[in-house]
């Protein structure tokens, strides 16, 4: 919380002064304003809501299993991309692959 308070981007400036209580009371949800400007269909297109992150093309499957500590330590010692190395190693040794 403290880091945010000290972040210059979070502080009001000449271009973005703090909102007054009256401005906050007058404010309306974006969907309502866009519906007036673009109609219901146009507003719905812009204000699509979805849960979570957008899906990735090559998203992985989450599985949980235990590996020996020495194996994990050896891969982690290779650097920040160690998970990719584990995936490559597993892919290279998949059953049915020559």
C-alpha positions as CSV (number, residue, x, y, z in Angstrom):
1,X,0.0,0.0,0.0
2,X,2.9,2.4,0.8
3,X,4.5,1.9,-2.6
4,X,1.3,2.9,-4.3
5,X,1.0,6.1,-2.1
6,X,4.5,7.1,-3.2
7,X,4.0,6.3,-6.9
8,X,3.9,9.5,-8.9
9,X,1.4,8.0,-11.3
10,X,-1.0,7.7,-8.5
11,X,-0.8,11.3,-7.4
12,X,-3.0,14.1,-8.7
13,X,-1.5,16.6,-11.1
14,X,-2.6,19.5,-13.4
15,X,-4.0,17.1,-15.9
16,X,-5.8,14.9,-13.4
17,X,-6.8,16.8,-10.4
18,X,-8.6,15.0,-7.6
19,X,-12.3,14.5,-8.0
20,X,-14.6,16.6,-5.8
21,X,-17.5,15.1,-3.8
22,X,-19.9,16.7,-6.3
23,X,-18.2,15.2,-9.3
24,X,-18.2,11.8,-7.6
25,X,-21.9,12.1,-6.9
26,X,-22.6,13.0,-10.6
27,X,-20.5,10.2,-12.0
28,X,-22.3,7.3,-13.7
29,X,-21.3,3.8,-14.8
30,X,-19.5,3.7,-18.2
31,X,-22.1,1.3,-19.5
32,X,-25.0,3.8,-18.9
33,X,-23.1,6.6,-20.6
34,X,-22.1,4.4,-23.6
35,X,-25.6,3.1,-24.0
36,X,-26.8,6.7,-24.4
37,X,-24.0,7.4,-26.9
38,X,-23.8,4.2,-28.9
39,X,-27.0,2.3,-28.1
40,X,-27.4,-0.9,-26.2
41,X,-25.7,-3.1,-28.8
42,X,-22.7,-0.7,-29.2
43,X,-22.3,-0.4,-25.4
44,X,-22.5,-4.2,-25.0
45,X,-19.7,-4.6,-27.6
46,X,-17.4,-2.2,-25.8
47,X,-18.1,-3.2,-22.2
48,X,-17.9,-7.0,-22.6
49,X,-17.0,-8.5,-19.2
50,X,-15.2,-11.7,-18.8
51,X,-13.8,-13.5,-15.8
52,X,-10.1,-13.6,-15.3
53,X,-7.4,-13.3,-17.9
54,X,-8.1,-13.9,-21.5
55,X,-7.2,-17.4,-22.6
56,X,-3.8,-17.9,-24.2
57,X,-3.3,-19.9,-27.3
58,X,-0.7,-22.2,-25.8
59,X,-1.9,-22.3,-22.2
60,X,-0.6,-25.1,-20.2
61,X,-2.4,-27.6,-18.0
62,X,-1.9,-27.3,-14.2
63,X,-0.8,-30.6,-12.6
64,X,0.6,-31.0,-9.2
65,X,3.2,-33.7,-8.4
66,X,6.2,-34.1,-6.3
67,X,9.7,-34.1,-7.7
68,X,13.0,-34.9,-5.8
69,X,14.6,-31.8,-4.3
70,X,17.8,-32.4,-6.1
71,X,16.1,-32.5,-9.5
72,X,14.2,-29.3,-8.9
73,X,17.4,-27.6,-7.6
74,X,19.3,-28.6,-10.7
75,X,16.7,-27.2,-13.0
76,X,16.3,-24.0,-11.0
77,X,20.1,-23.5,-11.1
78,X,19.9,-23.2,-14.9
79,X,18.2,-19.8,-14.6
80,X,14.8,-18.1,-14.7
81,X,13.6,-20.1,-17.7
82,X,14.0,-23.4,-15.9
83,X,10.3,-24.4,-16.3
84,X,10.7,-24.2,-20.1
85,X,13.7,-26.5,-19.8
86,X,11.7,-29.0,-17.8
87,X,8.9,-28.8,-20.4
88,X,11.4,-29.3,-23.3
89,X,13.0,-32.3,-21.5
90,X,9.7,-33.9,-20.9
91,X,8.6,-33.2,-24.4
92,X,11.8,-34.8,-25.8
93,X,11.2,-37.9,-23.8
94,X,7.4,-38.3,-24.3
95,X,6.2,-41.9,-24.7
96,X,5.8,-42.8,-28.3
97,X,8.2,-40.1,-29.5
98,X,11.3,-41.1,-31.4
